[in-house]
Amino acid sequence: MPALKKIAFTITSAALLSTFVVGPASAVGKDTSDNQPKPPADMSQVGGELLGRTGTQVKLGPGAPVLPEKLTGRSWIVADAENGQVLASHNPHWRLPPASTLKMLFADTVMPALQPKTRTYTVQDEDLADLGEGSSLVGVKEHLSYTVHDLWLGVFLRSGNDAVHVLSAMYGGVPKTVADMKAHAQELQALDTKVVSPDGYDAPGQVSSAYDLTLFARSGLQKADFREYCSTAEAQFPGAEKKNGKRQSFGIQNTNRLLTGADGVAPYKGIAGVKNGYTTQAGNTFTGVAERDGKVLLVTVMNPSSKEPHAVYKEAADLLDWGFDASGKVTPVGELVPPRSASTETDTGQGKGPAANGKSGGSDGSSPAAKAAAATGGGGGIGIALGIAGGVLVLLAGAVFLVNRRWPLPDLVRRLPRR
Protein backbone atom coordinates (compact mmCIF):
# COMPACT_ATOMS: atom_id res chain seq x y z
CA MET A 1 0.00 0.00 0.00
CA PRO A 2 1.48 3.42 -0.94
CA ALA A 3 2.62 5.43 2.07
CA LEU A 4 0.17 8.29 1.47
CA LYS A 5 -2.79 5.91 1.23
CA LYS A 6 -1.60 4.04 4.32
CA ILE A 7 -1.48 7.25 6.35
CA ALA A 8 -4.97 8.27 5.17
CA PHE A 9 -6.30 4.80 6.00
CA THR A 10 -4.78 4.92 9.49
CA ILE A 11 -6.22 8.35 10.24
CA THR A 12 -9.68 7.36 9.01
CA SER A 13 -9.65 4.13 11.04
CA ALA A 14 -8.58 5.96 14.18
CA ALA A 15 -11.31 8.55 13.75
CA LEU A 16 -13.98 5.88 13.30
CA LEU A 17 -12.73 3.93 16.31
CA SER A 18 -12.71 7.06 18.49
CA THR A 19 -16.31 7.82 17.55
CA PHE A 20 -17.37 4.28 18.37
CA VAL A 21 -15.76 4.32 21.81
CA VAL A 22 -16.69 7.75 23.15
CA GLY A 23 -19.45 9.03 20.90
CA PRO A 24 -23.21 8.37 20.93
CA ALA A 25 -24.12 4.74 20.30
CA SER A 26 -26.85 5.86 17.98
CA ALA A 27 -27.63 2.45 16.54
CA VAL A 28 -28.04 0.56 19.83
CA GLY A 29 -31.48 -0.96 20.09
CA LYS A 30 -32.81 1.08 17.21
CA ASP A 31 -35.45 -0.49 15.01
CA THR A 32 -34.32 0.46 11.51
CA SER A 33 -37.17 -1.18 9.61
CA ASP A 34 -38.81 1.15 7.12
CA ASN A 35 -42.31 0.60 8.48
CA GLN A 36 -41.45 1.96 11.94
CA PRO A 37 -42.26 5.61 12.74
CA LYS A 38 -39.21 7.84 12.82
CA PRO A 39 -38.52 10.51 15.46
CA PRO A 40 -38.63 14.13 14.31
CA ALA A 41 -35.35 15.86 13.61
CA ASP A 42 -36.22 18.96 15.67
CA MET A 43 -36.88 17.54 19.13
CA SER A 44 -36.62 19.67 22.26
CA GLN A 45 -33.23 20.28 23.86
CA VAL A 46 -34.53 20.75 27.41
CA GLY A 47 -31.90 19.20 29.65
CA GLY A 48 -29.11 19.38 27.12
CA GLU A 49 -28.32 19.50 23.41
CA LEU A 50 -27.62 15.77 23.13
CA LEU A 51 -31.09 14.94 24.40
CA GLY A 52 -32.56 16.61 21.33
CA ARG A 53 -30.68 14.39 18.91
CA THR A 54 -32.20 11.30 17.34
CA GLY A 55 -30.90 7.88 18.26
CA THR A 56 -29.09 6.64 21.34
CA GLN A 57 -26.86 9.00 23.31
CA VAL A 58 -24.29 7.60 25.72
CA LYS A 59 -20.71 8.47 26.65
CA LEU A 60 -18.92 5.38 27.90
CA GLY A 61 -15.86 5.84 30.07
CA PRO A 62 -13.19 3.32 31.08
CA GLY A 63 -14.74 0.15 32.47
CA ALA A 64 -18.29 1.16 31.54
CA PRO A 65 -20.56 -1.66 30.36
CA VAL A 66 -22.07 -1.43 26.89
CA LEU A 67 -25.78 -0.79 26.64
CA PRO A 68 -28.11 -3.80 26.62
CA GLU A 69 -28.76 -5.46 23.30
CA LYS A 70 -32.16 -5.59 21.63
CA LEU A 71 -33.59 -2.38 23.08
CA THR A 72 -36.66 -1.72 20.96
CA GLY A 73 -38.40 1.13 22.78
CA ARG A 74 -39.12 4.08 20.53
CA SER A 75 -37.97 6.29 23.36
CA TRP A 76 -36.20 5.67 26.67
CA ILE A 77 -34.09 7.37 29.32
CA VAL A 78 -31.99 6.34 32.33
CA ALA A 79 -31.29 9.01 34.94
CA ASP A 80 -30.02 9.42 38.46
CA ALA A 81 -33.10 10.29 40.52
CA GLU A 82 -31.13 12.33 43.01
CA ASN A 83 -28.55 14.40 41.16
CA GLY A 84 -30.57 14.51 37.92
CA GLN A 85 -27.81 13.29 35.60
CA VAL A 86 -29.03 11.51 32.47
CA LEU A 87 -26.77 8.48 32.02
CA ALA A 88 -28.12 7.46 28.61
CA SER A 89 -31.10 8.15 26.39
CA HIS A 90 -32.79 7.24 23.13
CA ASN A 91 -35.05 9.87 21.53
CA PRO A 92 -36.08 11.08 25.01
CA HIS A 93 -37.98 14.12 23.70
CA TRP A 94 -40.00 12.23 21.09
CA ARG A 95 -43.62 13.25 21.68
CA LEU A 96 -45.64 10.04 21.94
CA PRO A 97 -48.98 8.98 23.45
CA PRO A 98 -48.27 8.36 27.14
CA ALA A 99 -51.14 6.04 28.17
CA SER A 100 -51.60 5.72 31.95
CA THR A 101 -48.11 6.92 32.78
CA LEU A 102 -49.71 10.37 32.43
CA LYS A 103 -51.47 9.55 35.71
CA MET A 104 -48.18 10.46 37.42
CA LEU A 105 -48.73 14.08 36.36
CA PHE A 106 -52.37 13.82 37.42
CA ALA A 107 -51.39 12.61 40.89
CA ASP A 108 -48.57 15.12 41.29
CA THR A 109 -50.98 17.93 40.39
CA VAL A 110 -54.09 16.90 42.31
CA MET A 111 -52.84 15.00 45.35
CA PRO A 112 -51.77 17.99 47.48
CA ALA A 113 -55.27 19.52 47.26
CA LEU A 114 -57.19 16.39 48.24
CA GLN A 115 -56.30 16.15 51.89
CA PRO A 116 -56.72 14.51 54.30
CA LYS A 117 -56.69 11.12 52.63
CA THR A 118 -59.46 9.99 55.00
CA ARG A 119 -61.81 12.49 53.31
CA THR A 120 -64.86 10.74 51.84
CA TYR A 121 -66.93 11.36 48.73
CA THR A 122 -70.15 9.86 47.38
CA VAL A 123 -69.87 9.15 43.67
CA GLN A 124 -72.43 10.82 41.40
CA ASP A 125 -73.71 9.47 38.07
CA GLU A 126 -72.07 12.27 36.11
CA ASP A 127 -68.67 11.52 37.63
CA LEU A 128 -68.40 8.33 35.56
CA ALA A 129 -70.30 9.49 32.48
CA ASP A 130 -67.35 10.26 30.20
CA LEU A 131 -65.06 7.29 30.65
CA GLY A 132 -63.40 6.18 27.43
CA GLU A 133 -64.55 2.92 25.91
CA GLY A 134 -62.42 0.05 27.15
CA SER A 135 -60.96 2.10 30.00
CA SER A 136 -59.10 0.32 32.77
CA LEU A 137 -61.32 0.33 35.86
CA VAL A 138 -60.90 -0.46 39.53
CA GLY A 139 -64.64 -0.88 40.14
CA VAL A 140 -65.90 2.44 41.50
CA LYS A 141 -69.72 2.49 41.67
CA GLU A 142 -72.21 5.33 41.59
CA HIS A 143 -73.91 6.33 44.88
CA LEU A 144 -71.26 4.65 47.04
CA SER A 145 -68.76 6.48 49.22
CA TYR A 146 -64.98 6.19 49.00
CA THR A 147 -62.08 7.77 50.82
CA VAL A 148 -59.37 9.66 48.98
CA HIS A 149 -57.04 6.88 50.11
CA ASP A 150 -59.25 4.24 48.45
CA LEU A 151 -59.37 6.17 45.20
CA TRP A 152 -55.60 6.71 44.99
CA LEU A 153 -55.08 3.00 45.51
CA GLY A 154 -57.44 2.49 42.58
CA VAL A 155 -55.39 4.89 40.46
CA PHE A 156 -51.94 3.48 41.21
CA LEU A 157 -52.67 -0.22 41.59
CA ARG A 158 -55.35 -0.81 38.95
CA SER A 159 -54.79 2.29 36.82
CA GLY A 160 -58.50 2.94 37.28
CA ASN A 161 -59.83 5.68 35.01
CA ASP A 162 -63.01 5.58 37.09
CA ALA A 163 -61.01 6.55 40.18
CA VAL A 164 -59.26 9.33 38.21
CA HIS A 165 -62.58 10.84 37.14
CA VAL A 166 -63.98 10.74 40.68
CA LEU A 167 -60.87 12.40 42.08
CA SER A 168 -61.13 14.99 39.29
CA ALA A 169 -64.72 15.68 40.35
CA MET A 170 -63.55 16.20 43.92
CA TYR A 171 -60.84 18.53 42.65
CA GLY A 172 -63.28 20.75 40.77
CA GLY A 173 -64.06 18.86 37.57
CA VAL A 174 -62.18 17.45 34.59
CA PRO A 175 -61.69 20.82 32.78
CA LYS A 176 -60.07 22.36 35.88
CA THR A 177 -57.98 19.24 36.41
CA VAL A 178 -56.70 19.27 32.83
CA ALA A 179 -55.94 23.01 33.00
CA ASP A 180 -53.97 22.59 36.22
CA MET A 181 -52.12 19.57 34.83
CA LYS A 182 -51.07 21.70 31.86
CA ALA A 183 -49.87 24.46 34.16
CA HIS A 184 -47.97 22.04 36.37
CA ALA A 185 -46.29 20.45 33.35
CA GLN A 186 -45.10 23.90 32.29
CA GLU A 187 -43.81 24.57 35.80
CA LEU A 188 -41.83 21.32 35.71
CA GLN A 189 -40.44 22.28 32.27
CA ALA A 190 -42.14 19.23 30.79
CA LEU A 191 -42.62 21.05 27.51
CA ASP A 192 -43.24 17.98 25.35
CA THR A 193 -46.50 17.24 27.16
CA LYS A 194 -49.97 18.16 25.93
CA VAL A 195 -52.79 17.11 28.25
CA VAL A 196 -56.28 16.38 26.92
CA SER A 197 -57.61 13.84 29.44
CA PRO A 198 -56.50 13.42 33.07
CA ASP A 199 -56.29 9.61 32.85
CA GLY A 200 -54.00 9.21 29.83
CA TYR A 201 -56.70 7.62 27.67
CA ASP A 202 -55.96 8.06 23.97
CA ALA A 203 -57.14 11.48 22.82
CA PRO A 204 -56.27 13.56 19.74
CA GLY A 205 -53.14 15.58 20.42
CA GLN A 206 -52.39 14.07 23.82
CA VAL A 207 -48.66 13.38 24.01
CA SER A 208 -45.74 13.31 26.40
CA SER A 209 -42.16 12.04 26.24
CA ALA A 210 -39.83 9.74 28.14
CA TYR A 211 -38.06 12.85 29.44
CA ASP A 212 -41.26 14.48 30.69
CA LEU A 213 -42.60 11.29 32.27
CA THR A 214 -39.34 11.01 34.18
CA LEU A 215 -39.76 14.58 35.41
CA PHE A 216 -43.28 13.74 36.60
CA ALA A 217 -42.05 10.71 38.52
CA ARG A 218 -39.19 12.64 40.07
CA SER A 219 -41.54 15.40 41.20
CA GLY A 220 -44.19 12.99 42.48
CA LEU A 221 -41.65 11.09 44.56
CA GLN A 222 -41.26 14.22 46.70
CA LYS A 223 -44.65 13.43 48.21
CA ALA A 224 -44.99 10.80 50.93
CA ASP A 225 -48.48 9.78 49.78
CA PHE A 226 -47.30 9.41 46.17
CA ARG A 227 -44.41 7.20 47.31
CA GLU A 228 -46.75 5.09 49.41
CA TYR A 229 -49.26 4.43 46.65
CA CYS A 230 -46.78 3.79 43.83
CA SER A 231 -44.88 1.25 45.94
CA THR A 232 -47.96 -0.65 47.18
CA ALA A 233 -48.20 -4.12 45.65
CA GLU A 234 -51.60 -5.27 46.96
CA ALA A 235 -54.55 -3.73 48.80
CA GLN A 236 -58.25 -4.13 49.55
CA PHE A 237 -60.76 -1.97 47.70
CA PRO A 238 -64.32 -1.22 48.90
CA GLY A 239 -67.07 -3.14 47.12
CA ALA A 240 -70.85 -3.25 47.33
CA GLU A 241 -72.88 -2.69 50.45
CA LYS A 242 -74.37 -5.70 52.20
CA LYS A 243 -77.94 -5.75 53.45
CA ASN A 244 -76.68 -4.98 56.94
CA GLY A 245 -75.08 -1.79 55.63
CA LYS A 246 -71.50 -3.06 55.83
CA ARG A 247 -69.22 -2.83 52.82
CA GLN A 248 -67.66 -5.78 51.13
CA SER A 249 -64.11 -5.46 49.81
CA PHE A 250 -62.03 -7.18 47.20
CA GLY A 251 -58.33 -7.51 46.58
CA ILE A 252 -56.49 -5.46 43.97
CA GLN A 253 -52.93 -5.90 42.75
CA ASN A 254 -50.56 -3.37 41.25
CA THR A 255 -50.28 -3.72 37.48
CA ASN A 256 -46.57 -2.85 37.72
CA ARG A 257 -45.20 -6.34 37.15
CA LEU A 258 -41.65 -5.43 38.17
CA LEU A 259 -43.13 -4.69 41.59
CA THR A 260 -45.40 -7.74 41.93
CA GLY A 261 -43.70 -10.38 39.82
CA ALA A 262 -47.02 -11.18 38.12
CA ASP A 263 -47.49 -12.94 34.79
CA GLY A 264 -44.07 -14.49 34.74
CA VAL A 265 -42.15 -11.21 35.04
CA ALA A 266 -39.37 -11.43 37.60
CA PRO A 267 -39.74 -8.81 40.35
CA TYR A 268 -36.93 -6.30 40.18
CA LYS A 269 -34.69 -6.06 43.21
CA GLY A 270 -34.99 -2.59 44.72
CA ILE A 271 -38.05 -1.49 42.70
CA ALA A 272 -40.26 1.13 44.35
CA GLY A 273 -42.85 2.10 41.67
CA VAL A 274 -43.71 4.16 39.64
CA LYS A 275 -46.37 3.63 36.88
CA ASN A 276 -47.09 1.55 33.81
CA GLY A 277 -49.63 2.03 31.02
CA TYR A 278 -51.04 0.65 27.81
CA THR A 279 -53.37 1.91 25.09
CA THR A 280 -53.78 1.02 21.43
CA GLN A 281 -52.01 4.18 20.28
CA ALA A 282 -49.35 4.33 22.99
CA GLY A 283 -48.42 0.69 23.16
CA ASN A 284 -46.77 -0.21 26.46
CA THR A 285 -45.21 2.55 28.55
CA PHE A 286 -43.43 2.36 31.89
CA THR A 287 -41.60 4.58 34.35
CA GLY A 288 -39.82 2.96 37.28
CA VAL A 289 -37.63 3.94 40.22
CA ALA A 290 -35.24 1.56 41.94
CA GLU A 291 -32.52 1.69 44.60
CA ARG A 292 -29.36 -0.37 44.85
CA ASP A 293 -26.40 0.19 47.14
CA GLY A 294 -27.53 3.73 47.93
CA LYS A 295 -27.95 4.72 44.28
CA VAL A 296 -31.46 5.66 43.06
CA LEU A 297 -32.25 5.50 39.35
CA LEU A 298 -35.25 6.41 37.22
CA VAL A 299 -36.01 4.73 33.91
CA THR A 300 -38.74 5.34 31.34
CA VAL A 301 -39.44 3.14 28.31
CA MET A 302 -42.07 3.97 25.70
CA ASN A 303 -43.61 1.62 23.13
CA PRO A 304 -41.16 -1.25 22.55
CA SER A 305 -41.58 -2.90 19.16
CA SER A 306 -40.41 -6.29 20.46
CA LYS A 307 -42.96 -9.10 20.25
CA GLU A 308 -41.61 -10.62 23.46
CA PRO A 309 -44.30 -10.71 26.19
CA HIS A 310 -43.95 -7.83 28.65
CA ALA A 311 -41.01 -6.39 26.72
CA VAL A 312 -41.44 -2.97 28.36
CA TYR A 313 -40.56 -4.45 31.76
CA LYS A 314 -37.63 -6.49 30.45
CA GLU A 315 -36.13 -3.51 28.69
CA ALA A 316 -36.68 -1.28 31.74
CA ALA A 317 -35.03 -3.87 34.00
CA ASP A 318 -32.10 -4.26 31.59
CA LEU A 319 -31.63 -0.48 31.50
CA LEU A 320 -31.74 -0.27 35.29
CA ASP A 321 -29.14 -3.04 35.57
CA TRP A 322 -26.98 -1.18 33.08
CA GLY A 323 -27.46 2.12 34.92
CA PHE A 324 -26.37 0.69 38.27
CA ASP A 325 -23.32 -0.94 36.67
CA ALA A 326 -22.46 2.17 34.64
CA SER A 327 -22.90 4.73 37.41
CA GLY A 328 -19.66 6.66 37.82
CA LYS A 329 -18.25 5.20 34.60
CA VAL A 330 -20.13 7.32 32.07
CA THR A 331 -20.22 11.01 31.31
CA PRO A 332 -23.80 12.34 31.60
CA VAL A 333 -25.43 13.26 28.32
CA GLY A 334 -27.83 15.73 29.93
CA GLU A 335 -29.82 16.41 33.06
CA LEU A 336 -33.32 16.43 34.49
CA VAL A 337 -34.03 20.13 34.84
CA PRO A 338 -35.55 21.67 37.97
CA PRO A 339 -38.94 23.39 37.98
CA ARG A 340 -39.06 26.94 36.66
CA SER A 341 -39.75 28.47 40.05
CA ALA A 342 -37.01 26.59 41.89
CA SER A 343 -33.84 28.22 43.04
CA THR A 344 -30.68 26.18 43.28
CA GLU A 345 -27.97 25.95 45.84
CA THR A 346 -24.49 24.52 45.38
CA ASP A 347 -22.41 22.97 48.11
CA THR A 348 -20.69 26.35 48.48
CA GLY A 349 -24.01 28.12 48.89
CA GLN A 350 -23.90 29.93 45.56
CA GLY A 351 -27.30 30.17 43.90
CA LYS A 352 -28.17 29.52 40.27
CA GLY A 353 -31.37 29.95 38.37
CA PRO A 354 -33.34 27.19 36.66
CA ALA A 355 -32.38 26.04 33.19
CA ALA A 356 -35.46 27.39 31.49
CA ASN A 357 -34.00 27.58 28.02
CA GLY A 358 -33.47 23.83 27.81
CA LYS A 359 -29.75 24.13 27.21
CA SER A 360 -28.32 24.00 30.72
CA GLY A 361 -24.77 22.82 31.19
CA GLY A 362 -22.16 22.48 28.51
CA SER A 363 -22.67 22.23 24.79
CA ASP A 364 -22.60 18.44 25.04
CA GLY A 365 -25.70 18.49 27.25
CA SER A 366 -24.00 17.65 30.52
CA SER A 367 -24.08 19.83 33.61
CA PRO A 368 -20.91 20.64 35.56
CA ALA A 369 -22.84 19.69 38.69
CA ALA A 370 -26.25 18.31 37.84
CA LYS A 371 -29.05 19.80 39.90
CA ALA A 372 -30.70 17.43 42.32
CA ALA A 373 -33.76 16.99 44.34
CA ALA A 374 -36.40 19.56 45.10
CA ALA A 375 -37.47 19.83 48.68
CA THR A 376 -41.18 20.34 48.11
CA GLY A 377 -43.39 20.28 45.09
CA GLY A 378 -40.40 20.17 42.83
CA GLY A 379 -38.75 17.70 40.55
CA GLY A 380 -35.69 16.44 42.39
CA GLY A 381 -34.69 13.66 44.72
CA ILE A 382 -34.55 15.31 48.13
CA GLY A 383 -38.17 14.33 48.80
CA ILE A 384 -37.27 10.73 48.08
CA ALA A 385 -35.50 10.82 51.42
CA LEU A 386 -38.54 11.81 53.46
CA GLY A 387 -39.33 9.15 56.03
CA ILE A 388 -35.89 7.58 56.34
CA ALA A 389 -33.97 7.59 59.59
CA GLY A 390 -30.37 8.65 59.84
CA GLY A 391 -30.38 12.38 60.45
CA VAL A 392 -31.12 13.55 56.91
CA LEU A 393 -31.79 17.27 56.94
CA VAL A 394 -34.66 18.28 54.67
CA LEU A 395 -34.52 21.91 53.61
CA LEU A 396 -38.02 23.13 52.88
CA ALA A 397 -37.69 26.85 52.39
CA GLY A 398 -38.05 28.16 48.88
CA ALA A 399 -38.11 24.77 47.14
CA VAL A 400 -34.32 24.85 47.19
CA PHE A 401 -32.41 22.45 44.96
CA LEU A 402 -29.26 20.96 46.40
CA VAL A 403 -26.29 20.04 44.26
CA ASN A 404 -24.23 16.87 44.81
CA ARG A 405 -26.32 15.59 47.70
CA ARG A 406 -27.51 11.98 47.74
CA TRP A 407 -30.80 10.98 49.25
CA PRO A 408 -31.86 7.34 49.74
CA LEU A 409 -35.34 6.02 49.19
CA PRO A 410 -37.73 6.22 52.15
CA ASP A 411 -37.85 3.59 54.87
CA LEU A 412 -41.25 2.60 53.48
CA VAL A 413 -39.60 1.33 50.33
CA ARG A 414 -36.73 -0.33 52.18
CA ARG A 415 -39.29 -2.47 54.04
CA LEU A 416 -40.59 -3.93 50.77
CA PRO A 417 -39.66 -7.58 50.26
CA ARG A 418 -36.54 -8.14 48.20
CA ARG A 419 -36.49 -11.32 46.13
C-alpha positions, -999 to +999 in steps of 0.1 A: +000+000+000+015+034-009+026+054+021+002+083+015-028+059+012-016+040+043-015+073+063-050+083+052-063+048+060-048+049+095-062+083+102-097+074+090-097+041+110-086+060+142-113+086+137-140+059+133-127+039+163-127+071+185-163+078+175-174+043+184-158+043+218-167+077+231-194+090+209-232+084+209-241+047+203-268+059+180-276+025+165-280+006+198-315-010+201-328+011+172-355-005+150-343+005+115-372-012+096-388+012+071-423+006+085-415+020+119-423+056+127-392+078+128-385+105+155-386+141+143-353+159+136-362+190+157-369+175+191-366+197+223-332+203+239-345+208+274-319+192+297-291+194+271-283+195+234-276+158+231-311+149+244-326+166+213-307+144+189-322+113+173-309+079+183-291+066+213-269+090+233-243+076+257-207+085+267-189+054+279-159+058+301-132+033+311-147+001+325-183+012+315-206-017+304-221-014+269-258-008+266-281-038+266-288-055+233-322-056+216-336-024+231-367-017+210-384+011+228-391+041+205-380+063+234-362+057+267-341+074+293-320+063+323-313+090+349-300+094+385-331+103+405-311+123+430-286+144+412-306+145+379-278+133+356-290+115+325-268+085+320-281+075+286-311+081+264-328+072+231-350+099+215-361+111+250-380+141+237-400+122+211-436+132+217-456+100+219-490+090+234-483+084+271-511+060+282-516+057+319-481+069+328-497+104+324-515+096+357-482+105+374-487+141+364-524+138+374-514+126+409-486+151+413-510+179+404-541+169+423-528+150+454-518+180+475-553+195+473-572+164+482-563+161+519-567+145+543-567+111+526-595+100+550-618+125+533-649+107+518-669+114+487-701+099+474-699+092+437-724+108+414-737+095+381-721+123+361-687+115+376-684+083+356-703+095+325-673+103+302-651+073+307-634+062+274-646+029+259-624+000+272-610+021+300-591+003+328-613+003+359-609-005+395-646-009+401-659+024+415-697+025+417-722+053+416-739+063+449-713+046+470-688+065+492-650+062+490-621+078+508-594+097+490-570+069+501-593+042+485-594+062+452-556+067+450-551+030+455-574+025+426-554+049+405-519+035+412-527-002+416-554-008+390-548+023+368-585+029+373-598+057+350-630+056+371-610+065+402-593+093+382-626+108+371-640+107+407-609+124+421-611+150+393-647+157+403-636+162+439-608+185+427-633+207+408-641+189+376-622+174+346-617+208+328-601+224+359-580+192+364-567+193+328-559+230+330-540+226+362-521+196+348-511+217+319-499+245+342-480+220+364-463+205+333-451+239+323-438+246+358-418+213+357-404+223+323-421+192+308-426+211+275-432+180+254-465+172+272-500+182+259-528+171+283-563+164+269-576+138+294-565+134+331-563+096+329-540+092+298-567+076+277-560+081+240-571+115+228-563+136+197-531+156+204-524+141+238-487+134+240-457+133+264-422+120+262-398+097+281-381+129+294-413+145+307-426+113+323-393+110+342-398+146+354-433+137+366-421+107+385-392+126+401-415+154+412-442+130+425-417+111+446-413+142+467-447+134+482-450+108+509-485+098+498-473+094+462-444+072+473-467+051+494-493+044+466-468+038+438-449+013+459-480-007+472-482-041+456-516-053+470-546-037+488-582-041+495-608-020+477-643-012+489-671-031+471-708-033+473-729-027+505-744-057+522-779-058+534-767-050+569-751-018+556-715-031+558-692-028+528-677-058+511-641-055+498-620-072+472-583-075+466-565-055+440-529-059+428-506-034+413-503-037+375-466-029+377-452-063+371-417-054+382-431-047+416-454-077+419-437-104+398-470-112+381-475-129+348-441-145+347-421-112+350-394-114+376-397-088+404-369-063+402-347-061+432-350-026+447-380-015+427-403+011+443-429+021+417-437+042+396-464+036+369-471+016+338-496+020+310-510+007+278-534+019+251-538+010+214-520+042+203-494+043+230-484+007+232-468-002+265-452+026+285-434+024+319-416+046+343-398+030+373-376+039+402-352+016+419-325+017+446-294-004+448-264+002+471-275+037+479-280+047+443-315+057+431-322+055+393-352+064+372-360+047+339-387+053+313-394+031+283-421+040+257-436+016+231-412-012+225-416-029+192-404-063+205-430-091+202-416-106+235-443-107+262-439-078+287-410-064+267-414-030+284-406-045+318-376-065+305-361-035+287-367-013+317-350-039+340-321-043+316-316-005+315-317-003+353-291-030+356-270-012+331-275+021+349-264+007+383-233-009+367-225+022+346-229+047+374-197+067+378-182+052+346-201+073+321-202+110+313-238+123+316-254+133+283-278+157+299-298+164+331-333+164+345-340+201+348-355+217+380-389+234+380-391+269+367-397+285+401-370+266+419-338+282+430-307+262+433-280+259+458-245+245+454-224+230+481-207+263+485-240+281+489-239+299+456-273+302+439-282+295+403-314+300+384-333+272+367-324+260+332-355+274+315-340+276+280-335+238+278-297+241+272-283+240+307-248+228+312-222+225+285-227+222+248-226+184+250-257+185+272-240+176+305-241+198+336-209+206+356-228+197+387-262+183+378-290+198+399-307+174+423-338+170+443-364+196+451-375+198+487-412+203+481-434+203+451-404+202+428-387+177+406-357+164+424-347+137+447-345+153+481-382+143+488-373+107+481-355+108+514-385+118+535-393+092+560-359+076+563-340+076+596-304+086+598-304+124+604-311+135+569-318+173+569-347+183+547-345+219+536-380+231+529-377+269+524-381+282+489-381+248+471-343+248+472-324+224+450-293+210+464-263+200+443-242+169+448-263+156+477-275+120+477-308+110+493-319+073+497-353+060+492-377+062+521-379+036+549-413+026+535-396+013+503-367-003+522-393-025+540-406-039+508-397-076+503-365-081+482-365-113+461 
